[in-house]
Protein backbone atom coordinates (compact mmCIF):
# COMPACT_ATOMS: atom_id res chain seq x y z
CA UNK A 1 0.00 0.00 0.00
CA UNK A 2 1.27 3.49 -0.75
CA UNK A 3 1.51 6.40 1.65
CA UNK A 4 -1.42 8.56 0.56
CA UNK A 5 -1.77 12.00 2.19
CA UNK A 6 -5.54 11.47 2.17
CA UNK A 7 -5.36 8.44 4.48
CA UNK A 8 -7.21 8.97 7.77
CA UNK A 9 -4.30 7.47 9.70
CA UNK A 10 -5.48 3.89 10.03
CA UNK A 11 -3.24 2.70 7.23
CA UNK A 12 -6.19 0.83 5.69
CA UNK A 13 -7.48 3.49 3.31
CA UNK A 14 -8.10 2.47 -0.29
CA UNK A 15 -9.00 5.68 -2.12
CA UNK A 16 -10.17 5.74 -5.75
CA UNK A 17 -9.50 8.44 -8.37
CA UNK A 18 -12.65 10.33 -7.27
CA UNK A 19 -11.42 10.53 -3.67
CA UNK A 20 -13.82 7.90 -2.29
CA UNK A 21 -12.51 5.53 0.37
CA UNK A 22 -13.79 1.97 0.84
CA UNK A 23 -15.11 3.04 4.29
CA UNK A 24 -17.49 5.57 2.74
CA UNK A 25 -15.59 8.77 3.45
CA UNK A 26 -14.90 11.26 0.64
CA UNK A 27 -11.86 13.52 0.15
CA UNK A 28 -12.95 17.19 0.14
CA UNK A 29 -9.60 18.63 -0.89
CA UNK A 30 -8.40 19.12 2.69
CA UNK A 31 -9.51 16.09 4.70
CA UNK A 32 -11.61 12.93 4.57
CA UNK A 33 -15.31 13.63 5.25
CA UNK A 34 -18.63 11.87 5.46
CA UNK A 35 -20.29 12.30 2.04
CA UNK A 36 -23.50 14.29 1.65
CA UNK A 37 -26.60 12.67 0.07
CA UNK A 38 -25.60 14.09 -3.34
CA UNK A 39 -22.31 12.17 -3.11
CA UNK A 40 -20.08 15.19 -2.56
CA UNK A 41 -17.75 15.58 0.40
CA UNK A 42 -19.39 17.26 3.37
CA UNK A 43 -18.00 18.37 6.71
CA UNK A 44 -14.94 16.56 8.08
CA UNK A 45 -15.75 13.47 10.12
CA UNK A 46 -14.91 13.76 13.84
CA UNK A 47 -11.63 12.29 14.99
CA UNK A 48 -11.85 8.86 16.60
CA UNK A 49 -10.74 10.32 19.95
CA UNK A 50 -13.60 12.86 19.77
CA UNK A 51 -16.21 10.15 19.22
CA UNK A 52 -14.96 8.05 22.14
CA UNK A 53 -14.70 10.86 24.70
CA UNK A 54 -16.61 10.07 27.86
CA UNK A 55 -17.10 6.39 27.08
CA UNK A 56 -14.53 5.08 29.55
N, C-alpha and C positions, 0 to 999 in steps of 0.2 A: 504494500500500500504506500502511496506517496504522501509526503507531508503537504497537505492542502491548507492554506491560510483560513479557509472557510470552515474547517473542522471545529466542532463544538468543544473539543478537548478530550473526548472519550477515546479517540483513536479508531473508532469504528465507522466513521462517516464514509458513505459512498455517495458522492454528489455528481449528478449528471450535468450536461452542458447547459441546461436551463437553470441550474442552481438548486435543484430539488434533491434533498437527501432521502435515503431509504426510510428514515424515521418519520418523514412527513414535514420536516422543517424546510423552509425556503430561504435562500440567500437574498438579502435585500440590498446588497452593495456594501454594507457595513458589518452585518452580523447575521447569524441564522435566526429566523423568526418562524412563528406559527403562521401558516398561510391563511389568507382571508378567503371567504366563500368563492370569490372570483378567481382564485388560484394565484393571486399575487402575494408577495411577502407583506406581512403586516408588521405589528410591533414586535420588538425582540422578545423572545421567550425568557421567562425568569431563570436565573441561574439555579442550578440544583440546590445549592446551599440555601437560597432564598425560599424554595418550596418546602424544605425540610425543617425550617426554623420552628422551634416550639414543639417538635414531635418527639423529643427525647423522653 
